[in-house]
Amino acid sequence: MKLSDLKLSEVLSYAFESLVLGNPDARENIEKIVYTKNTDTLPVTCDVGIVFGGFSMIPHRVEKAERLYKEGLLEKIIVTGGIGYLSKDRVTPEAVKMQDYLFEKGIPKKDILLEDKARSTFENIKYSLELIKEKCDLEKMKLALITSDFHLRRCTGMTLMATNNKTDIFGCGAKDGITDIESWYTSTSTQITIYHEALNLRYYTKHGDMCDLEIDDLKRKRIRSK
């Protein structure tokens, strides 16, 4: 099935049953909506890896980019992120912090590109692709998207939309121990973050802001906990 097949009432029901009733089937459905599979590494060497800014950018996302680069799976790295809406530091762009971190880890300056204006996922993608298109033909490139596990499906769908589905795109998730598929349900605040992401994915797909991605079939029969 596709994201566009989701009804708002369904997503809200899964969230309620997972959070309030502890229904394992509802939790599994939320995971199928939000998370992608097999994203720990890259199957091929990519020309560019785009590292998305956000609350877990350092060390989790940027460490993942460092590892992939040193394993020979990334040729170049773009760090993207301005001063985010939720950023406590209102002076230093997220991309600059990530760039400095990579410099300290020995990544050559020539292999790091800086995009420091973006304030949303849409802008992360838009400005990063503009940076790439200044020097390369996107249709001939392999791009890696590096972000938190729960954020990867949105980034993939929006990048596919922005490139007209003509660029090879590979997602690689960075574990933060909080929002991962293995741990998101262990705190109420993180559950709310993931439910919100599920709603966002449906919204962005319905409004044409991202490609309509395939997800695993959901368990439609509601089994309430006793």
Secondary structure, DSSP 8 states (H G I E B T S, - for coil): -BGGG--HHHHHHHHHHHHTS--HHHHHHHHHHH--SS-SS-SS-EEEEEEE-STTIIIIIHHHHHHHHHTT-EEEEEEE--S-TT-S-SSS-HHHHHHHHHHHTT--GGGEEEE----SHHHHHHHHHHHHHTTS-GGG-EEEEEEEGGGHHHHHHHHHHHTTT-SEEEEEEE--SSSSTTTGGGSHHHHHHHHHHHHHHHHHHHTTSS---B------S-----
